[in-house]
Amino acid sequence: MKRSLYLFGIFLSVFAWGQQQNTPVQIAVGGRGGLSIFSSGQSSAGLQLGPTFDVDFGKGLLAGSDLTLNTQDGTPIEWAFYGKYLIQVPASNILPYVDGGFSLWFYTGGPYFGLRFGGGAYFPLANNISIPADIQLGPVFSSGSSTFYFAMTSGIRYTLP
């Protein structure tokens, strides 16, 4: 629990630093859902659902957090922190991105540390509303073995005015 609070403190510090840089900060909230696969000797597929939150510091840099519930055996819950870089595409309103970060996984026997990497794109739907399409993957370091995680998700994202 101490480690979770420590990581959340780092996230808040990054947010406060962005506020001091006199750059316009935009906050977005949303939800995601899709397919997740865990592989540790044998693979299991399930659904993934949860809320998302990110802060846009300008210049294409975002920091965010996800809290997702997975339906595999043991009901893994992921609390992820990540940095995201938006790739500007001329003459297009689609925003592709790459991201990377770390996560805490809560399932069968305690919190485990994981790394996550991926990418996707935001597809604008209306003013301040977009549809993300996302792929995430990475290892989860559990006791005695490592588990590999893969998720394909979509959802809805609303940028607060």
C-alpha positions in Angstrom: 0.0 0.0 0.0 2.9 2.4 0.8 4.3 1.8 -2.7 0.9 2.6 -4.3 0.7 5.9 -2.3 4.3 6.7 -3.3 3.5 6.2 -7.0 0.3 8.3 -6.8 2.4 11.0 -5.1 4.8 11.0 -8.1 1.9 11.3 -10.5 0.5 14.3 -8.5 4.0 15.9 -8.5 4.2 15.7 -12.3 0.7 17.3 -12.5 1.7 20.1 -10.2 4.9 20.7 -12.2 2.9 21.1 -15.3 0.7 23.7 -13.6 3.8 25.7 -12.8 5.1 25.8 -16.4 2.3 28.2 -17.4 1.2 25.9 -20.2 -2.5 25.2 -20.7 -3.3 21.9 -19.0 -6.2 19.9 -20.3 -7.7 17.0 -18.3 -9.5 14.1 -20.0 -11.6 11.4 -18.4 -13.2 8.3 -20.0 -13.7 4.6 -20.0 -12.2 1.7 -21.8 -13.2 -1.9 -22.5 -11.9 -4.7 -24.7 -10.1 -8.0 -24.8 -7.2 -8.9 -22.5 -4.9 -11.9 -22.6 -2.6 -13.2 -19.8 0.1 -15.8 -20.7 2.0 -17.6 -18.0 2.6 -21.1 -19.3 -1.0 -21.2 -20.5 -3.0 -18.3 -21.9 -6.3 -17.1 -20.7 -8.5 -14.4 -22.4 -11.0 -12.2 -20.7 -12.7 -8.8 -20.9 -11.2 -5.6 -19.5 -13.2 -2.7 -18.2 -12.3 0.5 -16.4 -12.0 4.3 -16.1 -9.2 6.4 -17.5 -7.7 9.7 -16.7 -5.0 11.8 -18.4 -3.5 15.2 -18.3 -2.3 17.0 -21.4 0.7 19.2 -20.7 0.9 20.5 -24.2 3.5 19.8 -26.9 2.0 16.4 -27.4 2.9 15.1 -23.9 0.4 13.4 -21.6 0.5 11.7 -18.3 -2.3 9.4 -17.3 -3.6 6.6 -15.1 -6.0 3.7 -15.7 -7.7 1.4 -13.3 -9.0 -1.7 -15.1 -10.7 -4.9 -14.0 -10.1 -8.1 -16.0 -12.3 -11.1 -16.0 -9.6 -13.8 -16.0 -9.2 -16.3 -13.2 -8.3 -14.4 -10.0 -9.9 -11.2 -11.4 -6.7 -9.2 -11.9 -7.0 -5.5 -11.3 -4.5 -3.2 -12.9 -3.6 0.3 -11.7 -1.4 1.8 -14.4 0.6 5.0 -14.7 1.9 6.1 -18.1 3.4 8.8 -20.3 2.0 9.3 -23.7 3.3 11.1 -26.8 0.9 12.3 -29.5 2.2 12.0 -33.0 1.1 15.0 -35.2 -0.1 14.0 -38.6 -0.5 16.8 -41.1 -3.9 17.3 -42.7 -5.6 14.8 -40.4 -7.7 15.1 -37.3 -6.7 11.5 -36.1 -4.1 11.6 -33.3 -1.9 8.5 -33.2 0.2 8.0 -30.0 2.8 5.8 -28.4 2.9 5.3 -24.6 4.8 3.5 -21.9 4.8 3.2 -18.2 4.4 0.9 -15.2 1.5 -0.7 -13.4 0.5 -2.4 -10.2 -1.4 -5.6 -10.5 -3.6 -7.0 -7.7 -4.5 -10.6 -8.0 -3.9 -14.0 -6.3 -1.2 -13.3 -3.7 -0.5 -9.6 -3.7 0.5 -6.6 -5.7 2.8 -7.2 -8.5 4.8 -4.8 -10.6 4.4 -4.6 -14.4 5.7 -2.7 -17.4 3.4 -1.6 -20.2 4.1 -0.3 -23.7 1.8 0.3 -26.6 0.1 2.8 -28.8 -3.1 3.7 -30.5 -5.0 6.6 -31.9 -7.8 9.0 -30.9 -10.6 9.3 -33.4 -12.6 12.6 -32.9 -16.3 12.0 -32.6 -17.6 15.5 -31.5 -16.4 18.6 -29.8 -14.2 17.4 -26.8 -15.2 13.7 -27.4 -13.0 11.1 -29.0 -12.9 7.3 -29.4 -9.5 5.7 -28.5 -8.3 2.5 -30.1 -5.5 1.1 -28.1 -3.1 -1.8 -27.8 -1.0 -2.4 -24.6 1.4 -5.2 -23.8 4.2 -6.0 -21.3 5.4 -8.3 -18.6 4.0 -8.6 -15.1 6.5 -9.8 -12.6 4.7 -12.2 -10.2 6.1 -14.5 -7.6 7.9 -17.4 -9.1 7.2 -16.5 -12.7 6.5 -13.7 -15.1 3.2 -13.2 -16.9 2.9 -11.5 -20.2 -0.1 -9.2 -20.7 -1.7 -8.1 -23.9 -4.9 -5.9 -24.3 -6.8 -4.5 -27.2 -9.3 -1.9 -26.1 -11.5 1.0 -27.2 -13.8 3.3 -25.3 -14.8 6.9 -25.0 -12.7 10.0 -23.9 -14.0 13.4 -22.9 -11.7 16.4 -22.6 -12.9 18.8 -19.9 -13.4 22.3 -21.2 
